[in-house]
Amino acid sequence: MSAENEDVVAIDPTSNQGQTLEDVVVRFAGDSGDGMQLTGSNFTDVTALYGNDLATFPDFPAEIRAPAGSTFGVSAYQIYFGSDDITTSGDAVDVLVAMNPAALTTNLETVVPGGLIIADSGAFSEKNLKKANYKTNPLEDGSLDAYRLLSIDIHSQVLSAVEEFDVGHKAALRCKNMWTLGLVLWLFDREKDTTTENLQKKFASKPDIANANVAALNAGHAFGETAELPTGVHVYKVPQAKVAPGNYRNVNGTQALAWGLIAGGQLANIDLLFASYPITPASGLLHALAARKEFEVTTFQAEDEIAAVCAAIGASFAGSLGITSSAGPGIALKKEAISLAVSAELPLVVVNTQRGGPSTGLPTKTEQSDLLQAVYGRHGDTPLPVIASTSPADCFDVAIEAVRLAIQYMTPVILLSDGYISNASEPWLIPDMDDYEAFPVKFRADAEGFNPSLRDPESLARVWAKPGTPGLEHRVGGIEKSYETGNISYDPDNHQLMTDTRKAKIDGISANIPLQEVALGSSSGKLAIVGWGSTFGPIHQAVKRCRQDGLDVSHIHIRYLSPFPSNLQTLLSGYEKVLVPEMNTGQLVKMLRSDFLIDAKGLNKVSGQPFKIREISNAIKAELAD
Amino acid sequence: MNQAVDKLSVADFSSDQEVRWCPGCGDYAILKAIQKLMPELNRPRESQVFISGIGCSSRFPYYMETYGFHTIHGRAPSIATGVKLANPALDVWVITGDGDALSIGGNHTMHALRRNVDLNILLFNNEIYGLTKGQYSPTSKVGTRSPSTPEGSVDRPLSPCAIALGSGAPFVARTIDTEMKHLSAVVKEGHAHQGASFIEILQNCPIYNDGIFEQVKDKKIATDFRLEAEHGQPLVFGKEKDKGIRLNREKLSLEVVAVKDGADLASLLIHDQTNLAQAQLLAAMQGPDFPIAVGILYYKPVSAYVSDLGSQRLELRETRGKGDINVLLQSGHTWEVK
């Protein structure tokens, strides 16, 4: 796809020669049981090793095992890769792999006209067609004439490819995804060794299955090489991207967040207690940390969300750093306890992997609708810092930052991620922990002159005295405390002073965070696109393309959502217009308007799907056309 | 245990805060008993941590010169679990009430017990909500008149000890606020137990539910209404130890029998604190047909949650070694760009 013609197919349908492309979007779609996530992640590994920049978007249903062939059981994995910087998983699909009629009908809309559709005709049975509401077979009735169609009976191809292995009919058919992957690897001139290794590792205990999968992979690849393919289907080359030298890996948001928390704990020299209750799409973080007990992290699966946050607070009281994690509905349950941590001035990290709401909403889809809940949604005056990650890899640094703020300010910190970030992956220049500045925690040891209300004069952080330390026995609690002694106080002036102090402490954080920078563009001008969280990718691409077209537009992306960076107001006042794209009905825009009295406008989308680049660039053009 | 521990006295465990319960509240007696018991436990003062929820009893930590955390309604067991997970060397106490532990916090009480977290849970049961001015609680008897049940409550109460047993608690006991000797002995045993100890303390609220336990507390009549269970001893009660508890094997239920001679005594049930079924029958005994059982109703140690987690970690460390973050970041598929 070229920047100028987003809606026109990049792959030249008339050519039969090898062709070089800047970037391509491939979407694998099939039944939940077809192994599309495995196919996609293997293709991602190979593509990353090849040296493309990339972004992925696993898109799976809420149902664990939906009935085979149903439209609501379709699971998809999208990857956007190219030779330039890639920050989104792509707007429109160039190559769609459809393993059955349901996958075709639910994903066809995303395919560009002239795009390539690879369909398994063996799965287009009468029964499956009916389940997808097709009256006639779209592979045969001419309804796909606007696309290039590669209709292959992958069923029978696979069965003959794995014939020699004694794995049974059912297991043999399960190799369909690897056959298809083999074909797609051929299509983009990719090697098979990485996938072969992955398969042998994955099925190490079942060598027959491993061999059958490898055979299917090879057969799919060979099919591309040898079969007479229709005009316009041939090998495409997507050159390597120019990226900074170093060691890279793919990382998804959940992994990066888990590792960032561990890294933060090490930089602070403190043990972690991660207490959580299963909820989609946040549970992955619990799993990732539960598997890392060789580090100073203990995980606790609590009986409910409230118990999880309370255990984390208890751990912080006892001298560990308590961390809890959930999605919107679970965070709502934790709020009373978070306010206790604000009142008792204990550190706590709260991770919210946002999903579509309200209530159960769209548990597997993404949204940014918990910002106001994070900043304002508690009883009493309970200010606390809120920060957000912008991409899978960014979760690493944001997690470290959450740990730092919690410990240095003795406060709960809310870290906002979302369903898209947690599942999506991108290549990551692996950092060296020796390059990070440590922020070792300081526990009070001296009994002389101690009381639990002592504060650091600069940060206003309350003293941290952990149980087990002789001479520092003290009580804290949720009742208002005397500013002087920490004992219970119902004094009116004292409550005013304590409320003001808690606010001043959090406000003061803005002096200890980086100034707001402009992600792309200039520090003043006609239009600023202001975003936060996972909208970074599409905003960035849209602004880049519009700037290439000569438009005066800049991209500002806010990590620190409360308190805002100290220069944000001045920075925003340098633009004639401010547009705020968000996957909610307008939450950051409300904060900017109320805090800064600026006439910011919202661009809002709540479909459970990330923004498309086009949606934002169209809005930019409309703003600047006025 | 250093020498300094031995020298501590009641005064060392009393904070400088003025105690603010109503005059005559049973909580005073419990506080005094625990403060007196502390030096006897022979543990450093700094290792004692009292966690409470919300309610009259939950003010308790403020009056103890130890570490203390007055938290939110019903959540003390969860906070305490976090404390114990973070530092297993601490002695963690949970101070709670019937509303706190069994109504709003019922879930956490149940799970702390079934996990067997090494906590000493003291449940002050006064069968009423005191701090919110006298509403009936989940342990209030049917017919309790209160501001929220002016015609008397119609929902049936639950038995704290039965709930604890049903949740898998390995140590379940019942005692009485004003019986300092009995209370101290039971709490001391609970503290020594490595695992969850659940102790229900019958506590008088002189303002909103005065005299609710008078039958088991009044020295003149209590012997007829209270049975002190002792491991290995026959279950007898009454001023002259002239009544006992027998198992009716046909009905699989308990019955009260008069004890006139040795033959009667021999037919009585012997208290076996390791017998769960028996403990459940004892916990369920209530007036007017039965005496209330006090003492250690059940005590059968099983391995404790936090130490089991610790062993798992040690085992894993032996094979995996201590984690190195740089190694972790470089693990799996990586590639070099030159």
Chai-1 contact restraints between the chains, C-beta under 6 A:
chainA,res_idxA,chainB,res_idxB,connection_type,confidence,min_distance_angstrom,max_distance_angstrom,comment,restraint_id
A,D45,B,H333,contact,1.0,0.0,6.0,A-B,restraint_1
A,L49,B,W335,contact,1.0,0.0,6.0,A-B,restraint_2
A,V243,B,V337,contact,1.0,0.0,6.0,A-B,restraint_3
A,P245,B,V337,contact,1.0,0.0,6.0,A-B,restraint_4
A,P245,B,K338,contact,1.0,0.0,6.0,A-B,restraint_5
A,N247,B,T334,contact,1.0,0.0,6.0,A-B,restraint_6
A,N247,B,E336,contact,1.0,0.0,6.0,A-B,restraint_7
A,Y248,B,W335,contact,1.0,0.0,6.0,A-B,restraint_8
A,Y248,B,V337,contact,1.0,0.0,6.0,A-B,restraint_9
A,R249,B,T334,contact,1.0,0.0,6.0,A-B,restraint_10
A,A263,B,I325,contact,1.0,0.0,6.0,A-B,restraint_11
A,Q266,B,I325,contact,1.0,0.0,6.0,A-B,restraint_12
A,L273,B,L85,contact,1.0,0.0,6.0,A-B,restraint_13
A,L273,B,A86,contact,1.0,0.0,6.0,A-B,restraint_14
A,K293,B,R313,contact,1.0,0.0,6.0,A-B,restraint_15
A,K293,B,L316,contact,1.0,0.0,6.0,A-B,restraint_16
A,E294,B,R320,contact,1.0,0.0,6.0,A-B,restraint_17
A,E294,B,G323,contact,1.0,0.0,6.0,A-B,restraint_18
A,F295,B,G323,contact,1.0,0.0,6.0,A-B,restraint_19
A,T298,B,L85,contact,1.0,0.0,6.0,A-B,restraint_20
A,E303,B,N107,contact,1.0,0.0,6.0,A-B,restraint_21
A,E303,B,H111,contact,1.0,0.0,6.0,A-B,restraint_22
A,A307,B,S78,contact,1.0,0.0,6.0,A-B,restraint_23
A,A307,B,H108,contact,1.0,0.0,6.0,A-B,restraint_24
A,C310,B,R75,contact,1.0,0.0,6.0,A-B,restraint_25
A,C310,B,S78,contact,1.0,0.0,6.0,A-B,restraint_26
A,C310,B,I79,contact,1.0,0.0,6.0,A-B,restraint_27
A,A311,B,S78,contact,1.0,0.0,6.0,A-B,restraint_28
A,A311,B,T81,contact,1.0,0.0,6.0,A-B,restraint_29
A,A311,B,G82,contact,1.0,0.0,6.0,A-B,restraint_30
A,I313,B,I79,contact,1.0,0.0,6.0,A-B,restraint_31
A,G314,B,I79,contact,1.0,0.0,6.0,A-B,restraint_32
A,G314,B,G82,contact,1.0,0.0,6.0,A-B,restraint_33
A,G314,B,V83,contact,1.0,0.0,6.0,A-B,restraint_34
A,A315,B,G82,contact,1.0,0.0,6.0,A-B,restraint_35
A,A315,B,L85,contact,1.0,0.0,6.0,A-B,restraint_36
A,A315,B,A86,contact,1.0,0.0,6.0,A-B,restraint_37
A,F317,B,F69,contact,1.0,0.0,6.0,A-B,restraint_38
A,A318,B,V83,contact,1.0,0.0,6.0,A-B,restraint_39
A,A318,B,A86,contact,1.0,0.0,6.0,A-B,restraint_40
A,A318,B,N87,contact,1.0,0.0,6.0,A-B,restraint_41
A,S320,B,A86,contact,1.0,0.0,6.0,A-B,restraint_42
A,E336,B,I72,contact,1.0,0.0,6.0,A-B,restraint_43
A,L340,B,I72,contact,1.0,0.0,6.0,A-B,restraint_44
A,I430,B,L329,contact,1.0,0.0,6.0,A-B,restraint_45
A,I430,B,Q330,contact,1.0,0.0,6.0,A-B,restraint_46
A,M433,B,I325,contact,1.0,0.0,6.0,A-B,restraint_47
A,M433,B,N326,contact,1.0,0.0,6.0,A-B,restraint_48
A,P467,B,V49,contact,1.0,0.0,6.0,A-B,restraint_49
A,P467,B,Y67,contact,1.0,0.0,6.0,A-B,restraint_50
A,P467,B,L90,contact,1.0,0.0,6.0,A-B,restraint_51
A,G468,B,E46,contact,1.0,0.0,6.0,A-B,restraint_52
A,G468,B,S47,contact,1.0,0.0,6.0,A-B,restraint_53
A,T469,B,E46,contact,1.0,0.0,6.0,A-B,restraint_54
A,P470,B,E46,contact,1.0,0.0,6.0,A-B,restraint_55
A,E473,B,E46,contact,1.0,0.0,6.0,A-B,restraint_56
A,E473,B,E65,contact,1.0,0.0,6.0,A-B,restraint_57
A,E473,B,T66,contact,1.0,0.0,6.0,A-B,restraint_58
A,E473,B,Y67,contact,1.0,0.0,6.0,A-B,restraint_59
A,R475,B,P61,contact,1.0,0.0,6.0,A-B,restraint_60
A,R475,B,Y62,contact,1.0,0.0,6.0,A-B,restraint_61
A,R475,B,G68,contact,1.0,0.0,6.0,A-B,restraint_62
A,V476,B,F69,contact,1.0,0.0,6.0,A-B,restraint_63
A,G477,B,H70,contact,1.0,0.0,6.0,A-B,restraint_64
A,G478,B,I72,contact,1.0,0.0,6.0,A-B,restraint_65
